Amino acid sequence: MASDLIVQYAFATPSGVGNSVLVAAQPGQRIVLLQVCVITGGSNNVKFQTNGTTDISATYPLAQNGGFVLPYSQLGWFATEIGESLTFNQSAGVSTAVQIVWCPRSV
C-alpha cells in the first residue's frame, strides 16, 4: 500500500472563528489525514470536518499555547467524504498553526 500513496503537505494559520479550508475537494477522491500537528495561541476547541459541515474528528479542547500531534499513520486518522474538502474548525478567534500530511484515495 505504501507505494500507492501520493503524499501531500499543507499548512494553515487560521485566526478566525469557524471553518478554514485546508485542502480543496479532490474530484472522485477522499482526503485522508496521515499526520497532524495543531498548536493554538489561546484557549480553543478544534476539530476537522468534511465540507465544513460534518465532523470527521473529535473536538479537541486546547489550552492557551496547547496543541497535539497525531503521528504518521499509513491507514490515516480520518478522511473526508469522496469529492469533499477538508476543513478545520475552531471555536476561538486566535492564531492557530495547523500542519498536515495527507493523501488522496479513491476508496
N, C-alpha and C positions, 0 to 999 in steps of 0.2 A: 504494500500500500504506500510506503514512503516514496516510491518512485512516481506515484500518481499525483503527489502534492505539488501544487503551484503556489508556493508560499508568497504571501504579500505582506507588506508592512504599512501601518497607518498610525497617525497620532493626531490628537486634537487638544486644545486647551480651552474648553468652553468656560464661560464665566456667567452665563445667564441661567435663570431657572427654566426647566423644561428640557426639550429634546434638542440634540445636536446629531446630525447625520455623520457617522464615522466612515461608512462605506456605502456608496450608492448601490442601488439594486443591480444585480447581475442577471440578465435575462436567462431564464432556464436553469439558474444555479441557486444554491443556498450559500450563505456566507457563514463559514464555520470558524469560530474563535478557537485558536490553538494555544494562545498565550496572552495574558492580560496584565497590565500594571496600571493602577489608579492611585493618585495621591491628590488630596484636596486641601485647599488653603483654609477652609473653615468647616465647621460642623455641617454635615451634608448627608443625605440619603441618596445613593446612586444605584442605578440598575441599567441593564441592557434590554433593548426592545427590538422586535421586528416591525418595520414600517412605522415606528413611533406610536404604535397602538397596543401591541401585545407583548407582555413581559416574557423574556426568554432566560432571565436570570433572577436570582433572589434580589431583594433590596438590601444593599449593604449599608448599614449605618456607620458613618465615619466621623471621628472627632477631628478638631482642627489639626491640620498637618498630618492627618492619618491617611492610611491607604492600605492596599493589599496587592499581592501578586498571585496570579494563578499561573503556575509553571507550565512549561510546554507539555501538551497532551496531543499525540498524533490523532486520537479519536475526536478531540475537540471538547471544549467545556460546554458550549451551547451553539445553536445555529438558528439562522433566520428561516422563514418560510421561503419556498422557491420563488425567485423573482422579486423579493422584497429587500429594502435597505436595512442596514444595521444602524440603530440609533442608540445614543447614550442619553440617559435621563438623570437630571439632578434636581434636588429639592431646594437648593440654596443658590443665590447669585454670587458665588465665589469662584475664583480661578481654580480649575481642576485639571490636572495633567492625566491624559489617557493615552496609553501606548499599547498597540495590539499587534499580534501576528495572526493572520487569517489565511484561509484558502477558499476558493470556490469549489463546490461539489454539486454534482447533478443529482445525487441520491440523498 
